[in-house]
Amino acid sequence: QVHLVESGGGAVRAGGSLRLSCAASGLTVRTSAMAWFRQAPGKERALVARIGLSGFVSYYVDSVKGRFTISSDNLKNTIYLQMNALKPEDTAVYYCNKDPPSINCWGQGTQVTVSS
């Protein structure tokens, strides 16, 4: 059974940075396409970035290009989302999942709040 646990969220001022982690069990990130998603208040969950097999990075949503970096650590079986130059519009609950996402793999997410 796949279990994904997100962590690293918090409250920061605009321009600040956070690094989110997603610890995986029940799957191997090296051989799985993975992704980060976010759900802002009143909005649907949306894709932020995806990382392909063996860490080949394939996609960032336009609004985070140049500010966010997705990566993976095969030894720790963990994926990360480094978020720099944060903006208030980045405020959301952030989730990781397989890519494409599996309904059975959604975790509790981690809250990111960016104040102006």
N, C-alpha and C positions, 0 to 999 in steps of 0.2 A: 504494500500500500504506500502510495506517494504521500509524503508529508513535507510541506514547505513552510518555513518559519521566517518571517520578515522581521527585521530590527533596524535600529539606527535612526529612526525618525526623531523629530523634535521641533522646537520652536526657535526660529532664527530671524534676524533682521534681513531685509532685502540686501542682496550683495553677498550674503554669507554662503557657507558650504555645509553640506552633509554627505555622509556616505552611508547608503543603505546596504544591508546584507540580506541574503536569502539563503538560509541553510537548507539543503535538500537531503532527504532520505527516501529510499525506495526508488530512486532513479540516479543515474550517473550524468552529471552535467556535461562531461566531456563528450558524451554520445547523445545528448539531447539538445534540441533547439529550445532556448528559453527566452523569456521576455519579462519586462517590467510593464505594469499597467498602473493607471491611477484613476481615482474617482473623486472629482471635486464635488463640493456641496451642490445638490440639485442637478447634477449632470450624470451622464452614463459613464461607466468604466471605459477607459480608452487606452490604447497601446501607446507606450512612451518610447521603448527601445527594445530591440530583439538582438539576440546573439545566436549565431548559428553553431553548427557542429564544430567541435574543436576550437571554439572561441572566435570563429570568423564572424565579425560584426557585420550585420546586414542592413540595419535600419534604425533611424532616429526620426521621431516626429519633428516637423520643421521648427516648432516652437522651442525645442531643447537643443537643437544642433549647435555645436560649439560650446555648450555649457555642461552637458551631461555626458558621462562616459560609462558604458556598460562593459563589464569584464567578468571573467570567471577564474576560479582557483580550483583546479582539478583535484589537488591533494586534499583540500578542505571540502570539496564537493559543494561549493558555495558560489553564487553569483553576486555581483555588486553593482551598485549604481552610484557613481560619484557625481554629485550635483554641485556645481559651482555657479556663482553669480545668480543666486536664487532670486526669484521675483514673487510678488504676492500671488500672481496667477498660477504659481506652482503649488499653492496650497491644495492638498488632497490627501486621501489615504492611498498609499502606494502598495501594490501587490506584485508578487512574482508568480509565474505560472509557466507551464510548457507553452511552446509555440507551434501550432495554435493551442489556445488554452483548453484545459480540461476542466469540466464543471466539478469534478471530484477533487481538484487540486488547489482550489482557492483557500488561502490561509486567512488569518485575521487581519493582515495588512499592518502597515505602520504609518502613523499620522505625521505629516509634514505640514507645518504652519509657518508661513513667511509673512512677516509684518513689514509695513512700509515705514 
